[in-house]
Amino acid sequence: DKLYISVGSSCDVCVENTWKRAAILESDPQGTFTGEFDNGLRNSVFFIFHPETREIWATEMGRDELGDDIPPDEVNIVKVAGSEHKFGARRFGWPFCYGNKIKDETFKPEKIERTDIPTDCSQTDAPVIEMPAHSAPLGLAFITSDKWPSQWKNDLIVAYHGSWNRTEPTGYKIVRFKVDKNGKLSETSDFITGWLSDPPAGGKKKVYGRPVDLKLRPDGSLYISDDAGGIIYKLEPK
């Protein structure tokens, strides 16, 4: 009976002056109390609840200005903090760490006034899925409908909105992950492509669309929003 709210960071990389940014917050339905659920999530624009565990799974876009290939974008399982988490909520790394608990050696602020942000990456949670830097993962959904192939049951699909500042563009597609309820990944494959064309000789790749959100209906229909084309696609299993 709680309301969960994702609030992105105010910057590419910085130490926020409030715990209410780069976080997922938790509130009661009446709005009389809002607290920190988990932090260190630079920009988890979309999240959903796992169909079996009911835990939050969230996409995460990493920072820029570290080149074409780092840091990886992510999917995190945003779990309830335990007694071992001294900050009262889990920490997912940003702004001092990225990927599998890797230290960002380029971010060295002169002064850190907040004491609730670990600079020791061993105190942070690693993602369950890493994806190429600048993929810009947004909407995600679990395939729960029995209208889809049975071998895809509870597989995760993620919309890669696509890069805007990478030398070689990446993303612009939807990817399927075979992953168990604990986040163990066994297979990755493209689910829908075609929004990024191969370049003509000596030319640049052309962008036809940038998928944003995914909504799977009980009847098996998948709705896909595209903010480049101003289109909503409806995909029906056959």
N, C-alpha and C positions, 0 to 999 in steps of 0.2 A: 504493500500500500504506500510505497514511497515514490517520489518523483526524482528522476536523475537528470542532471543538466551538464552538458559539456561546455566548458568555457575555454577558448583558445588563449594563446599567449598574446601579449601586446607587441611582440618583437620577434626577430629571427632568433636571436640568442641574447639573453640578459637574465639578471636576477630580478624577478618581479617583486614589487613591494607589497603584494598581497597574496594570501593563499587561495584566493578565489579565481586566480588565473592559471592557465596551463593545468587544468584540473577537471575532474568530474565531481560535481557536487551532489549532495543528497538533501532532499527537503521532504517535509511532511506535506500531505495534500492541501492543507490549509495555508501553507506558506508561513507558518509561525516560527519555523526553525529551519535553518540551512547550515549544513556542515560540510566539511571536506570528506569526500569518499576516498579518492586517490589523487595523487599529484605527480608532477614530472611528465605530463603528457602535453607536448607542445601544441598539438592541434588535432585532437581526436574528434573530428567533425561529426562522424557517424558512429553509432554503436548499436548493438542488438543484444538480445538475451538468448543464450544457448537453449535449444528446445528440450534438452534433458536436464542439464545442471542448473539452468536459469542464471548462470553467471554472465556478466557483461563481457562481450567481446567488442573491441574497439579498434578501428584503423587509426594510424598515427603517421603524420607527415613530418619527416625530419627537417632539420635546419638547412639553409642554403650556404653558399660561399665556401664550401669545402671541396669543390671540384665535381666532376661528373659522376663519381662512383661511391662517394660517401657523404653523409651517413645513409644506411639503408632505411627505407620506409618500413612500417611495421604493422602487425596485428598483435594486440595485447589482450590477455585475459585479465580484466580489471576486477580482481577478487577483493573480498572483505579482508581487512587487515587483522592479523592475529596479535597475541600478546607479545610476540617477539619483535614486532614492528614498533620501534621506540618513538616514531613520530606520530603514532596514532592512525596512520594511513600508509598504504604502500607508496613507494616512490619508483617511478619508471624512467628515471635518468636525466631527463632534460632539466637544466641546460648544460650540466657538466658531463653527462655520459650519453652514449647512443648504442644502438645495436645490442650485442650480447655483452653488456657491461663494459663497454670500451670507453676509456677516458678521452674527452675532447681536449686535446693538448693546446688547441688554439684559443680557448676561452679561459682567460686568466684575469678576472676582475681584481682591481686593487683592493677592494673592500667588500666583504660579505656580511651584511648586518643580520640577515635571517639565519637562525640556527636550526631550522627544520628542513633544510635542503642538504642532503649528503653530497659531499664532493668525492667520497669514497664509493667507487662504482660497485664494489662488492655488496653494498647496502641497498642496491636497486634491483628491480625485477627485470629479467630479460624478456624479450618478445617471444611469442610462440611461432611467429612467421616473420621472416625478413624478406623484403622484396627490393628490386633495383631502386637505387636512389633516384628521386625526382619522378617516380611513378605517380605520385600524388593519389594514394588510395582514399576513396571516399565511401560511397555506399557499400553495404555488405548484407548478405542474406544467407540463411541456411536452407538447403533444399529439403523441405519437409513433406511436400505434397507427394502422394502416391501416383500422381500423373506422370512423374518423371521416372527415368530408369531406376530400378530398385538398387542398383550398385552405386547410385549417387546419393542415397539416403543420408541426410545430415551433412553432406559435403558443404563447404563454404564457398560462396562466390563473392568476388570483390571487384568493384569498378575502379579501374585505373584511369583517373581523369587525364593524366598525361603531363609531361614536363613542359615548362615554359622557358627554362634557361639552361638546358643541357646541350652540349655540342652536337650530340646525336640524339634526336628525340626518342623518348621511351614512354611506354604506357599506351593510352588511347585504346583500351580494350577491357574485356572482362575476363577474369582468370578464376579457374576452379581449383580448390584445394581439398584433397582428401585428408582429413584431419580428425583424430578422435576427440572425445569430449574433454580430454586433458591437454589437448594442444599438440599431440604428437603427429607430425606431418609425414605422410607416406607417398604423396603424389601431387604434382603441380602440372596443370595443363591449361592452355588457352581455351576459353569457353566461347567468346565472341570476339572477332577481330574485324578489321576492314575500315576503321575510322582513321587510319594513318596509311597513306599510299606509299608505294615505292617511288623514289624520285626518278624523273626523266634524266637522261644523260646530262651530267653537269648541273642538275637542278636540285631543288630542295624537296623534301617530302611534303605532301599536302595533307592538311588536317581536314577531315570530313565531319568529325564529331568528337565530343569529349563526354563520355558517360559520367554521370554524377551519382544518382541514387538508384537503388534496386528495391522493388516491392514485389514479393511473391504472394499471390492470392491463394485462398484455399482451393480454388478450382484449377490450380496449376499455372495460371497465367503469370508471367513475369513482366512487370512494367519497368522500363528503363528511361530515366530522364537524361537529356543531352542538352547542356547549356550552350554549346557552340552552334548547334543547328536549331535550337529552340524547338526541340521535338521530344515527344514521349513515345517510345516504342512499346508495343505489346507483343510479347513472344509467347506463343502457345505450343505446348508439347504435342507431338503427334505420335 
